Amino acid sequence: MLNCLPTLTSFIIFGRDVAKIPCFRNSFLYGISGGIGIGLLTFLGTSRTHLSTHVGFGSFFCGTIAYWMACRYQWSARRFEQQQLREAMRRQAMYEGTEKERELDLKSA
């Protein structure tokens, strides 16, 4: 009965599970959809398959890289803020009920 559960397979590249990399999925989804859309519009506008294929792949590549960089920058900034907040909360818990806490409260007010 327990063996009836479906097993989730993961896609591993260079020993790393791709599903656990932040921003990976969204970057590729936006890149693929942008590449298909721009490639299709180029084909409808020019009717040249070779050109539209190149434009579509180029827009896929550029869109993926651009979204990846923006997403990772935001992710890094959020992570840095979380680390600062975690450290401040740790210090607050350590100083709670001491004279140092009163000094910090007076300085911040």
C-alpha positions in Angstrom: 0.0 0.0 0.0 2.8 2.4 0.8 4.6 1.6 -2.5 1.6 3.0 -4.4 2.8 6.6 -3.8 4.4 8.2 -6.9 8.1 9.0 -6.5 9.2 12.5 -7.4 12.1 12.5 -9.8 14.5 15.4 -9.9 16.6 16.7 -12.7 20.3 16.8 -11.6 23.0 18.7 -13.4 26.6 18.5 -12.2 25.4 16.9 -9.0 22.9 19.6 -8.1 19.2 19.3 -8.1 17.9 22.0 -10.5 14.5 22.3 -8.7 16.3 23.6 -5.6 18.2 26.4 -7.4 16.4 29.7 -6.7 15.1 31.6 -9.8 16.0 28.7 -12.1 12.5 27.6 -13.0 11.1 31.1 -13.5 14.1 32.3 -15.5 13.7 29.4 -18.0 9.9 29.7 -18.2 10.1 33.5 -19.0 13.0 32.9 -21.4 11.3 30.1 -23.3 8.0 31.9 -23.6 9.7 35.1 -24.7 11.8 33.3 -27.2 8.8 31.5 -28.7 6.7 34.7 -28.8 9.4 36.9 -30.3 10.5 34.2 -32.8 6.8 33.7 -33.8 6.3 37.5 -34.3 9.5 37.7 -36.3 8.3 34.9 -38.5 4.9 36.5 -39.0 6.6 39.8 -39.8 9.3 38.5 -42.2 8.3 35.0 -43.2 12.0 34.1 -43.0 12.4 30.9 -41.0 16.2 31.2 -40.6 16.1 34.7 -39.3 13.1 34.1 -37.0 14.8 31.0 -35.5 17.9 33.0 -34.7 15.9 35.9 -33.3 13.8 33.5 -31.2 16.9 31.8 -29.8 18.7 35.0 -29.1 15.7 36.5 -27.3 15.4 33.2 -25.3 19.0 33.5 -24.3 18.9 37.2 -23.5 15.6 37.0 -21.7 16.7 34.0 -19.6 20.0 35.7 -18.6 18.4 39.1 -17.9 15.6 37.6 -15.7 18.1 35.3 -13.9 20.4 38.3 -13.0 17.5 40.4 -11.8 15.9 37.6 -9.8 19.2 36.5 -8.2 20.0 40.1 -7.3 16.6 40.5 -5.5 17.1 37.0 -3.9 20.5 38.0 -2.6 19.2 41.3 -1.2 16.4 39.6 0.6 18.7 37.0 2.0 21.1 39.7 3.2 18.2 41.5 5.0 17.0 38.2 6.5 20.5 37.5 7.9 20.7 41.0 9.4 17.3 40.6 11.0 18.2 37.2 12.3 21.4 38.6 13.9 19.5 41.5 15.4 16.9 39.2 16.8 19.6 37.0 18.3 21.3 40.0 19.9 17.9 41.2 21.2 17.2 37.8 22.8 20.7 37.8 24.3 20.4 41.3 25.8 16.9 41.0 27.0 16.4 42.1 30.6 19.9 43.5 30.9 21.3 47.0 31.2 22.6 46.8 27.7 19.1 46.5 26.3 18.0 49.6 28.2 21.0 51.5 26.7 20.1 50.3 23.2 16.4 51.3 23.7 17.4 54.8 24.7 19.8 55.2 21.8 17.2 54.0 19.2 14.4 56.3 20.6 
